[in-house]
Amino acid sequence: MTNSGNSWWQQPGALERWLEDFFSDALRRRGKSELLQDEQALPSQLLSRYKELGFSSLDMLTLASRFAACLGLNRTGLSDLLLARRSAAQWCELARRSLEIDNSHLGFYSSGSSSSPTLSVHTLAKLQVEADFFAQQLTSCRRVVCTVPQHHIYGFIWGSLVPLALNVPCISLNPLNSLPVSWSAQLLEHDVIVATPDIWQLILDLDVSLPEQFVAISSTAPLAPSVARQLCARYPASTQIAVYGSTETAGLAWRYWAQADYQLLPWWSLSLRSGHASVSCEQFGEHHALDDQIQLSSDGRFQLQGRLDNVVQIAGHNINLSTLASQLRQHPDVLDANTLYRFNKDHHELHYFLSLREHPPNLQAWCLQFSVWLTQHMGDVPPPATVTVSETLPTNTLNKPLYWDAHDYPTVTGIFKNAFNV
């Protein structure tokens, strides 16, 4: 790609914001979310103080490798130089040197909530096409306010590329170190507000004051219909857009919240065979099988009917329930485990059923210790709403795990936290 003066990484503070979000994510994955509120332990200090923050040399090697893979330092031969740099400013400068040589591709890691994060590489040209498309729908907007991390593909497209396409400033708000109730004073008429479904739910629950006219963008997971209805009713002069896509595909389709059907972005085509959907893009030579059930409409639009696999989405993180159960079995006291996902009053919830090697004399105290273990080992997996324990898992006659009624077993609720909500 030919470099130009309006490249995303040449904007003042753009690389610094990207790296800050990248380091914040690394801290969250290690159960260090509390450090994000500590002015003496800013994420940008991770390189110079990594041992104090609980990171080993191997951890830093992994971090450098992921940084290089995301911003393309592997392609330009500059990745090894990261190991000799011990400040965020030096990493940004090295990334800037690399992007001046080749800024044609960008990588984004999956959330890795229940397995190792996987890398998806996209051409900047494809991401720019998406940003240009949405910019054409938002010509009256004056600013973009983004609450999604820049190293996430959704946050990058809407927090870096769309503002550039609109030639408007972007304001970054971090839900981890600023309260939504404090955002009101920073929001203006005709802002584009970019958030995840959980943040929109929180804005509604906290009755955050929003401008009369704004554009609400939601992605990473389906927005609860009741939340969408309430926000539309509360702000009738606003425009609400949902974007469907993934880390692997980028944006695939969009709809207005009040509509049920998604329409494909123009460069994608959708096919449905034997109940399995896939998308193709001839322009960029891509083909992807979808993990969602699709119901086609007569006009070529479609509705989402749920996942085909055992994966659920909570706060933008894909969580494989089977893999999650396997992770819980790594706890020394846990003999077997099962997991359950429920959608309860507009909230996504996880529930754990644990078969323990020995029933603890004080279940509440054991669960407090278990909560600490979750913080240290489960990364971004949201905390369980309940933990139920028994000698054995409930199973059917084929010895397959059954769902359970928490009222039939000892159950603890309300005390669990981990890296997701410390």
Secondary structure, DSSP 8 states (H G I E B T S, - for coil): ----TT-GGGSTTHHHHHHHHHHHHHHHHTT-GGGGG-TTS-GGGTTTSTTTTT--HHHHHHHHHHHHHHHTHHHHT-GGGGGG--SHHHHHHHHHHHHHH--SEEEEE---SSS---EEEEEHHHHHHHHHHHHHH-TT--EEEE-S-TTSHHHHIIIIIHHHHHT--EEE--TTTS-GGGTGGG--TTEEEEE-HHHHHHHHHTT----SSEEEEE-SS---HHHHHHHHHH-TT-EEEEEEEETTTEEEEEEETT-S-BEE-TT-EEEEETTEEEEEETTTTEEEE-SEEEEE-TTS-EEEEEESSSEEEETTEEEEHHHHHHHHTTSTTEEEEEEEEEEETTEEEEEEEEEESS--S-HHHHHHHHHHHHHHH-TT----SEEEEESS--B-TT--B----GGGS-EEES----TTT-
